[in-house]
Amino acid sequence: MTAQIETLALLPGEDYIELYKILKVQAMIGGGGEAKFVISEGKVTVDGEVETRKRKKVRAGEVVCFNGESVQIVTAP
């Protein structure tokens, strides 16, 4: 069984979204403060690598994983 990867589209005119905002917008976490905490604890990966920068600029094509959930960032439609 393969895990399903959700997608999150960047807003028109934006090149990236900050990592903590992805967890918050996708409801992977309770709020921004909690998102920043789990990122700083090394519990979030971007493209398979542990990421501890809360405001890391995540761009289209990158995949963020936390707690068994994955989301791929895509360009605005």
C-alpha positions as CSV (number, residue, x, y, z in Angstrom):
1,M,0.0,0.0,0.0
2,T,1.4,3.4,-1.0
3,A,0.7,6.5,0.9
4,Q,-1.3,9.1,-0.9
5,I,0.3,12.5,-1.5
6,E,-1.9,15.5,-1.2
7,T,-1.1,18.6,-3.3
8,L,-1.1,22.3,-2.3
9,A,-1.1,24.9,-5.0
10,L,1.0,28.1,-4.5
11,L,-1.0,31.3,-4.8
12,P,-0.8,33.1,-8.2
13,G,2.3,35.2,-8.3
14,E,4.0,33.4,-5.4
15,D,7.2,31.3,-5.9
16,Y,7.2,29.6,-2.5
17,I,5.4,29.0,0.8
18,E,7.1,28.9,4.2
19,L,7.3,25.5,5.7
20,Y,5.3,26.1,8.9
21,K,2.5,27.5,6.9
22,I,2.1,24.3,4.9
23,L,1.6,22.3,8.1
24,K,-1.0,24.9,9.3
25,V,-2.9,25.3,6.0
26,Q,-3.1,21.5,5.4
27,A,-4.3,21.0,9.0
28,M,-1.4,18.6,9.7
29,I,-1.0,20.4,13.0
30,G,-3.1,22.5,15.4
31,G,-1.6,25.9,14.7
32,G,1.4,27.9,13.7
33,G,3.2,27.7,17.1
34,E,2.8,24.0,17.2
35,A,4.1,23.7,13.6
36,K,7.2,25.7,14.4
37,F,7.8,23.5,17.4
38,V,7.6,20.2,15.5
39,I,9.8,21.6,12.7
40,S,12.5,22.7,15.2
41,E,12.3,19.2,16.8
42,G,13.3,17.7,13.5
43,K,10.0,15.9,12.9
44,V,9.4,17.3,9.4
45,T,11.1,16.4,6.1
46,V,11.3,18.1,2.8
47,D,12.1,15.9,-0.1
48,G,13.2,13.2,2.4
49,E,15.6,15.4,4.3
50,V,15.0,16.5,7.9
51,E,14.3,20.3,7.9
52,T,14.6,22.4,11.0
53,R,14.1,25.9,9.4
54,K,10.6,27.0,10.2
55,R,10.5,29.6,7.5
56,K,12.2,27.5,4.8
57,K,11.0,28.5,1.4
58,V,9.3,25.4,-0.1
59,R,8.9,25.6,-3.8
60,A,6.8,23.8,-6.4
61,G,7.8,20.1,-6.8
62,E,9.0,19.7,-3.2
63,V,7.3,17.2,-0.9
64,V,6.8,17.9,2.8
65,C,6.1,15.0,5.2
66,F,5.0,15.0,8.8
67,N,3.4,12.3,11.0
68,G,2.7,9.9,8.1
69,E,1.1,12.6,5.9
70,S,2.7,14.0,2.7
71,V,1.9,17.1,0.6
72,Q,3.5,18.1,-2.7
73,I,3.7,21.8,-3.6
74,V,2.5,22.6,-7.1
75,T,2.4,25.8,-9.1
76,A,-0.8,27.9,-9.2
77,P,-3.3,26.7,-11.7
